[in-house]
Amino acid sequence: MKTCIIGLRGLPNVAGGIETHCENLLARLARMRPQDQIVVIGRRGYVGDKDYLTEDGVRVVPLPAIRNKYLETFSNTLLGVLAARFRLRAGAVHLHALGPGLFAPLARLLGMRVLLTHHGDDFLRARWNRVARAVLRLGERLGVRFSDQVIAVSPSLARRLATDYPAQAARISYIPNGADHILNNADDDDGLLDRFGLRDADYVVSVGRLVPEKAFLDLIAAHRASGSDHRLVIVGGPGGGNHHEDIAAQVDDRVVLTGNLPPEGVACLLRPAALFVLASHHEGLPIAALEAAAMGTPLLLSDIQANLDLGMAAEHYFPVGDIDALAARLAPDAAPLPPSDVMKAFNWDSIARQTARIYDRLDAGPETAPPGRATGPGGARP
């Protein structure tokens, strides 16, 4: 079966959580399912104008996208669904995130089977206005209702979808993100610590796009109030809008903004860090935190449900948005946190095998969906 993957900017080496997810998942699916053709619909502004093959045999077809935060995904997905049916003759589309979910009915109308991966409640992100949030909520409703299969990246999300859409519950599966890909870059050290004036175990690190929901302003304020002896390192680039300018305005000589870094750069900064902090107000399933866990870095996360889904001990969490509580956890006299053992369920080989089973259902047709409630990895209840 030929399947078109829609909803990401492109791959390989394109920054973004969905892009990281797809790059690691699709390479393994291509090896596991040589009988299939996997085609990624990319965006020309990120991957150029010409079709190409990745080294894993995934075909990337760049299509136009309107470079506007409200229209980029919408425009590229519309063209992608039409191209999947009429140019590429695909039998199925695999949509990623809620914006592309708007087009699940169109894909079904055109005779293709549809898989939706729900990466989190995008309508809660601070970057969106009221109209955009309503559109994303509609994307969830249409995506879940009209997809043959739905993957949720966290157990709480799978449970919520099964409750909100009981008629579709049998088609909803929990399959998480992975993070062990970071280990492929663990030994690469190009002098990054020296470049930013850092020393082993002498800094706290956070990773993510510079957008409001990542709460970097909370983290900077808490770090400043804590009196910490450690510098604060924030890894990531702008995510649309001007929020990165607000962050830059709060930077002093105790805060380092690295901008976007390649995977080997992220790995280089994670392993020697004293602590990884994620102060987010919203996440799907936090790949950055999983990467830090894979590198053995101690974790301190806000207590939003997506972070709680990692299942760590209470000492690894603080109340979301509580700057004083976070400052106390960063203070010099705060008890050190041990590394977290959360990686057993979050490796890409296992995730690819679980996703391949969903592809088998998709290939066989919607009538093969098992009866009952939403399922977790390998058929386990979420």
HELIX and SHEET records of a PDB file:
HELIX    1   1 GLY A   17  MET A   32  1                                  16    
HELIX    2   2 ARG A   44  VAL A   47  1                                   4    
HELIX    3   3 GLU A   72  LEU A   82  1                                  11    
HELIX    4   4 ALA A   83  ARG A   87  3                                   5    
HELIX    5   5 LEU A   98  GLY A  101  1                                   4    
HELIX    6   6 ALA A  104  LEU A  109  1                                   6    
HELIX    7   7 ASP A  122  LEU A  124  5                                   3    
HELIX    8   8 ARG A  130  PHE A  146  1                                  17    
HELIX    9   9 PRO A  155  ASP A  164  1                                  10    
HELIX   10  10 PRO A  166  ARG A  171  5                                   6    
HELIX   11  11 ASP A  180  ASN A  185  5                                   6    
HELIX   12  12 LEU A  192  ARG A  195  1                                   4    
HELIX   13  13 PRO A  212  LYS A  214  5                                   3    
HELIX   14  14 PHE A  216  SER A  226  1                                  11    
HELIX   15  15 HIS A  243  ALA A  249  1                                   7    
HELIX   16  16 PRO A  263  LEU A  270  1                                   8    
HELIX   17  17 ILE A  287  ALA A  294  1                                   8    
HELIX   18  18 GLN A  305  LEU A  308  1                                   4    
HELIX   19  19 ALA A  314  HIS A  316  5                                   3    
HELIX   20  20 ILE A  323  LEU A  330  1                                   8    
HELIX   21  21 TRP A  348  ALA A  364  1                                  17    
HELIX   22  22 PRO A  366  THR A  368  5                                   3    
HELIX   23  23 PRO A  377  GLY A  379  5                                   3    
SHEET    1   A 8 TYR A  52  LEU A  53  0                                        
SHEET    2   A 8 ARG A  59  LEU A  63 -1                                        
SHEET    3   A 8 GLN A  37  ARG A  43  1                                        
SHEET    4   A 8 LYS A   2  ILE A   6  1                                        
SHEET    5   A 8 ALA A  92  HIS A  96  1                                        
SHEET    6   A 8 ARG A 113  HIS A 118  1                                        
SHEET    7   A 8 GLN A 149  ALA A 152  1                                        
SHEET    8   A 8 ILE A 172  TYR A 174  1                                        
SHEET    1   B 6 VAL A 255  GLY A 259  0                                        
SHEET    2   B 6 ARG A 231  VAL A 235  1                                        
SHEET    3   B 6 TYR A 203  VAL A 207  1                                        
SHEET    4   B 6 LEU A 275  LEU A 278  1                                        
SHEET    5   B 6 LEU A 299  SER A 302  1                                        
SHEET    6   B 6 TYR A 317  PHE A 318  1                                        
END                                                                             
